[in-house]
Amino acid sequence: MPVSPVERNDHSEPNAEAFIFGFDFLPDGSVAKVDWTSSKSTAACPSHGWRWLHFNRLAAETRDWLGSSSDLNEAVIAALLQTESRPRCAPYEDGLLLNLRGINHNPGAEPEDMISVRIWATQNLVLSMRSYPVKAIHDVRDGIGRDVPGTPAALLALIASRLVDYIDPVVEQLKDEVDEFEEVMLSEHGQLTPRVLAEFRRTILLLRRYVQPQTEAMQQLQREARMRRDGAPGFDDDDQVTLRDTTDHIMRIAEELDSIRERAAVIQDQVAGQRQEQVNKRLLALSIVSAIFLPLSYVTGLLGMNLAGIPYQTEEWSFGVVLTVTTVLGLGVVGFLKWRRWI
């Protein structure tokens, strides 16, 4: 029968309770929910079988319990509580430190603001932490009663797979959006604003910021699974197949994001070229108007000159001299422009 874990603060705040849920996986294959009231004063590792504990990383009680009762190494505690961390996988003594990112499905949040899931795993303990609810973790929790992971390694592989699975729909949505942008640009009167494209590219960059390191973390986890170090979670053949498929999946997602980013850059160049073409058309219209009125301005200026006070204003040849001087100046300017190859 499905096991209903003790769970609180599904929409937790930083000051909410520390413990979210926990399971004890017993040697006979049964699963029992962790009674945190009686267990929080004891060490994290159980006396028999293995255990999964899930915490709210931002709660003060979590830090207190890790420091006073968990019996974990200080370096491990510091890594679990680190404020900001890129996805990574690092072996440490008898366990694995794993930091992965999951899509943010919380109300009012943007999916690209991925939530960090910190995990410390040994042969008899999986200790996971998050700052805000992660849908992938809840899916794994809800499926415990139907599909019980046999080892901590199997649980790690399952969590990693679920986290990556939820990234895929977001990337597919971005792919559909860039397809729509290309259709708009190919339409006769299609126009896109730079602001829309800038926001779209920002979303891609935020996702790539975590997906690319997550790819490297999964590759490292796959290598650690093959090494089978003493004390670390033991990955069997099925677990390694799951890790390999998950690694291939996240690599395809990273490649798809790169492709979407390149397509968005091309579209942005097209938008910039389109705007420049519009500016050039307006400048051409102004140039044509100027070309039409420039001779008229010259003639009206020439005939409307005020000659009072100019030497030889009463002579008949004075107007011819003025006309000749302006013509020579005009031809001189044209010659200079041709000499500089500006026209």
Order of alpha helices (4+ residues) and beta strands (2+ residues): beta-beta-alpha-beta-alpha-alpha-beta-beta-beta-beta-alpha-alpha-alpha-alpha-alpha-alpha
